[in-house]
Amino acid sequence: MLQIVNVNEGTYKDAYNFLCSVPSITDVDVDILNNGVIVMDDDRVIGSISFELYDNIGLIRYFVFKKNLPNSILCDLLERLEANARLLKLNSL
């Protein structure tokens, strides 16, 4: 079952390892990853999206998926990311 989860102490290691498994990502920024949201398929990370703080906006980073996802999951994922940005008082993503 697919679940959308914020990156936190309990999910950080799985999210980090997922991103490190992507050949084009050579370095994972801790601050950016901590702003992120991941998609879990049972106990396995299959997707990640995050943002980098820049002035009063968030720049999308780590938009990586290893599985096709339904539109409803993508919409929920973006809504969760937007909620994370609002908590940091960002004007936009």
Contacts in CASP RR format, 6 or more apart in sequence:
PFRMAT RR
TARGET T0000
AUTHOR 0000-0000-0000
METHOD contacts of the structure
MODEL  1
MLQIVNVNEGTYKDAYNFLCSVPSITDVDVDILNNGVIVMDDDRVIGSIS
FELYDNIGLIRYFVFKKNLPNSILCDLLERLEANARLLKLNSL
1 41 0 8 1.000
1 42 0 8 1.000
2 39 0 8 1.000
2 40 0 8 1.000
2 41 0 8 1.000
2 46 0 8 1.000
2 69 0 8 1.000
2 73 0 8 1.000
3 39 0 8 1.000
3 40 0 8 1.000
4 37 0 8 1.000
4 38 0 8 1.000
4 39 0 8 1.000
4 40 0 8 1.000
4 73 0 8 1.000
4 76 0 8 1.000
4 77 0 8 1.000
4 80 0 8 1.000
5 11 0 8 1.000
5 37 0 8 1.000
5 38 0 8 1.000
5 39 0 8 1.000
5 40 0 8 1.000
6 36 0 8 1.000
6 37 0 8 1.000
6 38 0 8 1.000
6 80 0 8 1.000
6 84 0 8 1.000
7 15 0 8 1.000
7 33 0 8 1.000
7 34 0 8 1.000
7 35 0 8 1.000
7 36 0 8 1.000
7 37 0 8 1.000
7 38 0 8 1.000
7 48 0 8 1.000
7 50 0 8 1.000
11 38 0 8 1.000
11 40 0 8 1.000
11 45 0 8 1.000
12 33 0 8 1.000
12 34 0 8 1.000
14 38 0 8 1.000
14 40 0 8 1.000
14 45 0 8 1.000
15 33 0 8 1.000
15 36 0 8 1.000
15 38 0 8 1.000
15 45 0 8 1.000
15 48 0 8 1.000
16 28 0 8 1.000
16 33 0 8 1.000
17 45 0 8 1.000
18 38 0 8 1.000
18 45 0 8 1.000
18 46 0 8 1.000
18 47 0 8 1.000
18 48 0 8 1.000
18 64 0 8 1.000
19 25 0 8 1.000
19 28 0 8 1.000
19 33 0 8 1.000
19 48 0 8 1.000
19 62 0 8 1.000
19 64 0 8 1.000
20 28 0 8 1.000
22 64 0 8 1.000
25 62 0 8 1.000
25 64 0 8 1.000
28 62 0 8 1.000
29 52 0 8 1.000
29 61 0 8 1.000
31 52 0 8 1.000
31 53 0 8 1.000
32 50 0 8 1.000
32 51 0 8 1.000
32 52 0 8 1.000
32 61 0 8 1.000
32 62 0 8 1.000
33 50 0 8 1.000
33 62 0 8 1.000
35 50 0 8 1.000
35 51 0 8 1.000
35 52 0 8 1.000
35 53 0 8 1.000
35 84 0 8 1.000
35 85 0 8 1.000
35 88 0 8 1.000
36 48 0 8 1.000
36 49 0 8 1.000
36 50 0 8 1.000
36 51 0 8 1.000
36 62 0 8 1.000
36 81 0 8 1.000
36 84 0 8 1.000
37 48 0 8 1.000
37 49 0 8 1.000
37 50 0 8 1.000
37 77 0 8 1.000
37 80 0 8 1.000
37 81 0 8 1.000
37 84 0 8 1.000
38 45 0 8 1.000
38 47 0 8 1.000
38 48 0 8 1.000
39 45 0 8 1.000
39 46 0 8 1.000
39 47 0 8 1.000
39 48 0 8 1.000
39 65 0 8 1.000
39 69 0 8 1.000
39 73 0 8 1.000
39 77 0 8 1.000
40 46 0 8 1.000
41 67 0 8 1.000
46 65 0 8 1.000
46 66 0 8 1.000
46 67 0 8 1.000
46 69 0 8 1.000
47 64 0 8 1.000
47 65 0 8 1.000
47 66 0 8 1.000
47 67 0 8 1.000
47 69 0 8 1.000
48 62 0 8 1.000
48 63 0 8 1.000
48 64 0 8 1.000
48 65 0 8 1.000
49 60 0 8 1.000
49 62 0 8 1.000
49 63 0 8 1.000
49 64 0 8 1.000
49 77 0 8 1.000
49 78 0 8 1.000
49 81 0 8 1.000
50 60 0 8 1.000
50 61 0 8 1.000
50 62 0 8 1.000
50 81 0 8 1.000
51 58 0 8 1.000
51 59 0 8 1.000
51 60 0 8 1.000
51 61 0 8 1.000
51 81 0 8 1.000
51 84 0 8 1.000
51 85 0 8 1.000
51 90 0 8 1.000
51 93 0 8 1.000
52 58 0 8 1.000
52 59 0 8 1.000
52 61 0 8 1.000
53 88 0 8 1.000
53 90 0 8 1.000
56 89 0 8 1.000
56 90 0 8 1.000
56 91 0 8 1.000
56 92 0 8 1.000
57 90 0 8 1.000
57 91 0 8 1.000
57 92 0 8 1.000
57 93 0 8 1.000
58 85 0 8 1.000
58 90 0 8 1.000
58 92 0 8 1.000
58 93 0 8 1.000
59 93 0 8 1.000
60 93 0 8 1.000
69 77 0 8 1.000
81 93 0 8 1.000
82 93 0 8 1.000
85 92 0 8 1.000
85 93 0 8 1.000
END
